[in-house]
């Protein structure tokens, strides 16, 4: 079983059960909530230390994997906030990932998760869409499949948010970068499968994409999805070894183009914007400043910070797609909390740098007359570009 992996065992037995994965107390702000799932469910077994206790019970033979444990294991967001605040520095996510791998091997994963994995196996995207549709957004842009710079679009921006994908390409071209694009050869990045426990399938996606990107001649890969960026940046090398290309997020590229004077803003955006840090971009990869620098540079745009931001940011509730698919009501509850935080600072809208966050937050925002945007769409508007 994966839970018996030595690294996982080390993390399980290093947990001091201090409770920092649930909430912390600061002199300035008082009690600071850490775990979105605990706040929604209020049971110890929904916290990181609660799940680690479950893992120890399984290892000690006091508990066996069963259907009652599925919800405890798969409702977690893997947002990393517990890991960020854990006193002893325990990798609180390792035991949970291992338990999900075990559950997949035992056929205990939620049926909705199994369906997503089936979609990826058959169509190479999480939505089960015909692969031909992956290239519909690019028809009028005439992108080559080979080049020094490659745009890895991802499932969400290919199938659900093509306007964001077009905005990315249009902004890059305006800045003197003409990106290549893999088209139908691009497969799901693999992060949904890593998150939901189907590691073998994730590795299949990664090996394929790494080889195709290598064949394209790309020296730099630009990702607009936070999940795709994290996968390419930090997970691929664990599977295929050292990569022959550098990986950057589109927010980094846009910020650099602004600093170098290669793009400029022609339009004012008179709105108060709250920026939402995606977990895979922020806590996982430490990218906080480029999106904020870019938004602050837009004429008339006022950037405000929600109470929980940067490394303390509250998750959108998507959980890398797994929680959103398996427990949509729980996701909606967590997203609603995030929208309320934006309202509390008088924001007109939320901007983020991840299409999954957009997808999740937009549903909750609509009920409160608020809009949610992906960063490239806002920048394209400020530049006066038609996408």
C-alpha positions in Angstrom: 0.0 0.0 0.0 1.2 3.6 -0.7 0.5 4.6 2.8 3.4 2.3 3.9 5.8 4.3 1.8 8.8 5.4 4.0 8.4 9.1 3.2 4.7 8.9 4.1 5.4 7.0 7.3 7.9 9.7 8.3 5.3 12.4 7.9 2.7 10.5 9.8 4.9 9.9 12.8 6.3 13.4 12.8 2.9 15.0 13.4 2.8 16.4 16.9 -1.0 16.9 16.8 -0.5 20.6 17.8 -3.7 21.7 16.0 -2.0 24.4 13.8 -3.5 22.7 10.8 -7.0 23.8 12.1 -6.5 27.3 13.3 -3.9 29.6 14.8 -4.1 32.6 17.2 -2.4 35.8 16.4 -2.2 38.8 18.7 -3.2 41.2 15.9 -6.2 39.3 14.4 -7.2 36.8 17.1 -8.2 33.3 15.9 -7.1 32.8 12.3 -8.9 29.9 10.5 -6.7 27.6 8.5 -8.7 24.6 7.2 -11.8 25.4 5.0 -13.1 21.8 5.3 -12.9 21.9 9.1 -14.8 25.2 9.1 -17.5 23.6 6.9 -17.8 20.3 8.8 -16.5 21.0 12.3 -15.3 17.4 13.0 -11.7 16.6 13.9 -11.5 13.9 11.3 -11.7 16.5 8.6 -8.5 18.3 9.7 -5.0 17.3 8.6 -4.1 15.8 12.0 -7.4 14.0 12.0 -6.6 12.4 8.7 -3.1 11.6 9.9 -4.7 9.9 12.9 -6.8 7.8 10.4 -3.6 6.9 8.5 -1.9 5.7 11.7 -5.0 3.7 12.7 -4.8 2.0 9.3 -1.1 1.3 9.7 -1.7 -0.1 13.2 -4.4 -2.4 11.9 -7.1 -0.7 14.0 -8.9 0.5 10.9 -9.5 -0.7 7.4 -10.2 1.2 4.2 -14.0 1.3 3.8 -16.6 3.4 2.0 -17.3 5.5 5.2 -13.7 6.8 5.0 -14.0 7.9 1.4 -15.7 11.2 2.1 -13.1 12.1 4.8 -10.3 11.4 2.4 -11.7 12.9 -0.8 -13.4 16.0 0.6 -10.0 17.5 1.4 -8.9 20.4 -0.9 -5.2 19.6 -0.8 -4.9 23.4 -0.7 -1.8 23.3 1.4 -2.8 25.8 4.0 -2.3 23.3 6.8 1.2 22.5 5.5 1.9 26.2 5.3 1.2 26.7 9.0 2.2 23.3 10.5 4.5 23.9 13.4 7.0 21.0 13.0 6.9 21.5 9.2 5.2 18.2 8.4 4.1 17.5 4.9 0.5 17.1 5.9 -0.5 16.3 2.3 1.6 13.2 1.8 -0.5 10.8 3.9 -3.7 12.0 2.2 -2.3 11.6 -1.3 -1.1 8.1 -0.3 -4.6 7.1 1.1 -6.2 8.3 -2.2 -3.8 6.1 -4.2 -4.7 3.2 -1.9 -8.4 3.9 -2.4 -8.1 4.0 -6.2 -6.2 0.7 -6.1 -9.1 -0.8 -4.1 -11.8 0.7 -6.3 -13.1 2.9 -3.4 -12.8 6.3 -5.0 -16.0 8.3 -5.6 -17.8 7.4 -8.8 -17.5 11.0 -10.1 -13.8 10.8 -9.7 -13.7 7.5 -11.6 -15.7 9.2 -14.4 -13.2 12.0 -14.7 -10.3 9.5 -14.9 -12.2 7.6 -17.5 -12.6 10.8 -19.5 -8.9 11.5 -19.4 -8.1 7.9 -20.4 -10.4 8.1 -23.5 -10.2 11.7 -24.6 -7.1 13.1 -22.8 -9.1 15.9 -21.2 -11.1 16.0 -17.9 -14.4 16.9 -19.6 -14.6 14.0 -22.0 -14.8 16.3 -25.0 -13.7 15.3 -28.5 -10.1 16.1 -28.8 -10.9 18.0 -32.1 -12.6 20.7 -30.0 -9.3 21.4 -28.2 -8.2 23.6 -31.1 -11.5 25.5 -31.8 -10.3 28.6 -29.9 -7.1 28.9 -32.1 -8.6 28.7 -35.6 -8.0 32.4 -36.5 -4.7 32.7 -34.8 -2.5 30.6 -37.1 -0.2 29.1 -34.4 2.7 26.8 -35.3 3.3 23.5 -33.5 7.0 24.3 -33.2 8.9 27.2 -31.7 11.2 28.5 -29.0 8.2 29.5 -26.8 5.2 27.2 -26.3 1.8 28.0 -24.8 0.4 25.1 -22.8 -3.3 25.9 -22.7 -4.7 23.2 -20.5 -8.2 21.6 -20.5 -10.1 24.5 -18.9 -8.9 27.3 -21.1 -9.2 25.0 -24.2 -12.7 23.8 -23.6 -14.4 26.2 -21.1 -12.6 29.6 -21.4 -11.3 30.0 -24.9 -11.5 33.8 -24.6 -8.8 33.6 -21.9 -6.6 31.4 -24.2 -7.0 33.9 -27.1 -6.2 36.8 -24.7 -3.0 35.1 -23.7 -1.8 34.7 -27.3 -2.9 38.2 -28.3 -1.1 39.7 -25.3 2.1 37.7 -26.0 2.1 38.7 -29.7 1.7 42.3 -28.8 4.7 41.9 -26.6 6.8 40.4 -29.4 6.3 36.7 -28.4 4.8 34.5 -31.0 4.0 31.2 -29.1 3.7 27.8 -30.6 0.8 25.5 -29.6 0.6 21.7 -29.6 -3.1 21.6 -30.6 -4.6 18.1 -30.4 -1.3 16.7 -29.3 -1.6 18.5 -26.0 -3.1 16.2 -23.3 -4.4 16.9 -19.8 -1.4 18.1 -17.7 -2.0 15.2 -15.2 -2.6 17.3 -12.1 -6.2 16.2 -11.7 -5.1 12.5 -11.6 -2.3 13.3 -9.1 -4.8 15.0 -6.9 -7.4 12.2 -7.0 -5.0 9.3 -6.6 -4.8 7.9 -10.1 -1.0 8.3 -10.3 -0.4 5.8 -13.1 -2.7 7.8 -15.4 -1.1 11.1 -14.3 2.4 9.7 -15.2 1.1 8.6 -18.7 -0.1 12.2 -19.3 3.1 13.7 -18.1 5.4 11.4 -20.2 3.4 12.1 -23.3 3.3 15.9 -22.8 7.0 16.1 -21.9 8.0 14.2 -25.1 5.7 16.3 -27.4 7.0 19.6 -25.9 10.5 18.4 -26.3 9.8 17.6 -30.0 8.3 21.1 -30.5 11.8 22.6 -29.8 10.4 24.8 -27.0 12.9 26.3 -24.6 10.2 28.1 -22.6 6.7 26.8 -21.8 4.0 29.3 -20.7 1.0 28.1 -18.8 -2.1 30.1 -18.0 -3.7 27.5 -15.6 -2.2 27.4 -12.1 -2.6 23.6 -11.9 -0.9 23.0 -15.3 1.9 25.4 -14.2 2.5 23.5 -11.0 2.4 20.2 -12.8 4.9 21.2 -15.5 7.1 23.2 -13.1 7.4 20.8 -10.1 5.8 17.4 -10.9 7.0 16.5 -14.3 10.7 16.2 -13.4 9.8 13.7 -10.7 8.4 11.4 -13.4 10.6 12.1 -16.5 13.7 13.6 -15.1 15.3 16.9 -15.8 13.3 18.9 -18.4 14.9 20.6 -21.4 12.7 23.6 -21.1 11.8 26.3 -18.6 8.3 26.7 -17.3 6.7 30.1 -16.4 3.2 31.3 -15.6 1.6 33.8 -17.8 1.3 36.3 -14.9 5.1 36.3 -14.7 5.5 36.9 -18.5 2.9 39.8 -18.5 4.6 41.4 -15.6 8.0 41.2 -17.3 6.6 42.6 -20.6 5.2 45.6 -18.6 8.5 46.2 -16.8 10.4 46.1 -20.1 8.0 48.5 -21.8 7.0 46.0 -24.5 3.3 46.3 -23.7 1.2 49.2 -22.4 -2.3 50.0 -21.3 -4.6 52.1 -23.5 -7.8 51.7 -21.5 -8.7 52.7 -17.9 -10.5 50.1 -15.7 -12.3 52.0 -13.0 -13.0 49.1 -10.7 -12.0 48.0 -7.2 -10.5 44.5 -7.6 -9.7 41.9 -5.0 -7.0 39.4 -6.2 -7.5 35.7 -5.3 -4.4 33.6 -4.9 -4.8 30.2 -6.5 -3.3 27.5 -4.2 -1.2 25.9 -7.0 0.2 29.2 -8.0 0.7 30.7 -4.5 1.3 28.2 -1.7 2.6 25.5 -4.0 4.9 27.7 -6.2 5.3 31.0 -4.3 4.1 33.3 -7.1 2.3 36.2 -5.4 3.8 39.4 -6.7 3.6 39.3 -10.6 -0.3 39.3 -10.7 -0.4 42.1 -8.2 2.2 44.2 -10.0 0.3 43.8 -13.2 -3.1 44.8 -11.7 -1.6 47.8 -9.9 -0.2 49.0 -13.2 -3.7 49.2 -14.9 -4.9 52.9 -15.0 -7.7 53.6 -12.5 -7.8 50.1 -11.2 -7.8 49.9 -7.4 -6.3 46.6 -6.0 -7.5 45.6 -2.5 -6.5 42.6 -0.4 -9.0 40.2 1.2 -8.5 39.4 4.9 -6.8 36.1 3.9 -4.3 36.6 1.1 -1.0 35.4 -0.3 0.2 32.4 1.8 -2.9 32.6 4.0 -5.4 32.8 1.1 -8.6 30.8 1.5 -9.0 28.2 -1.2 -11.7 28.7 -3.8 -13.1 25.2 -2.9 -12.2 23.4 -6.1 -9.6 21.2 -4.5 -7.7 20.7 -7.8 -11.0 19.5 -9.3 -11.4 16.5 -7.1 -13.5 18.1 -4.3 -15.5 20.1 -6.8 -16.4 17.0 -8.7 -17.1 14.7 -5.8 -18.7 17.2 -3.3 -20.0 20.2 -5.2 -22.1 21.5 -2.3 -19.1 21.6 -0.1 -17.2 23.5 -2.8 -20.0 25.9 -3.2 -20.0 26.6 0.5 -16.3 27.4 0.6 -16.5 29.5 -2.5 -19.3 31.5 -1.0 -17.0 32.3 2.0 -14.4 33.7 -0.4 -16.9 35.9 -2.2 -18.0 37.3 1.1 -14.4 38.2 1.9 -14.3 40.1 -1.4 -17.5 41.9 -0.5 -16.1 42.8 3.0 -13.3 44.9 1.3 -15.8 46.6 -1.0 -14.5 44.9 -4.2 -16.4 45.2 -7.4 -14.9 42.0 -8.8 -12.4 39.2 -8.2 -9.4 38.6 -10.4 -7.4 35.4 -10.2 -4.8 33.5 -12.2 -6.5 30.0 -12.6 -9.4 28.9 -14.7 -10.6 26.4 -12.1 -10.8 29.2 -9.5 -12.7 31.3 -12.0 -15.1 28.4 -12.7 -15.8 27.7 -9.0 -15.9 31.3 -7.7 -18.1 32.6 -10.6 -21.0 30.4 -9.6 -21.0 31.8 -6.0 -20.3 35.4 -7.2 -23.2 35.4 -9.6 -25.6 35.0 -6.6 -24.1 38.2 -5.1 -23.9 40.3 -8.2 -20.1 40.1 -8.4 -17.9 39.1 -11.4 -14.8 36.9 -11.5 -12.1 37.3 -14.1 -9.0 35.5 -15.1 -6.0 37.9 -15.2 -5.3 37.7 -19.0 -8.9 38.8 -19.8 -8.5 41.9 -17.7 -5.1 42.8 -19.1 -6.3 42.3 -22.7 -9.2 44.8 -21.9 -6.8 47.3 -20.4 -4.5 47.0 -23.5 -7.5 47.6 -25.8 -7.2 44.2 -27.5 -10.0 42.4 -29.2 -10.1 38.7 -28.3 
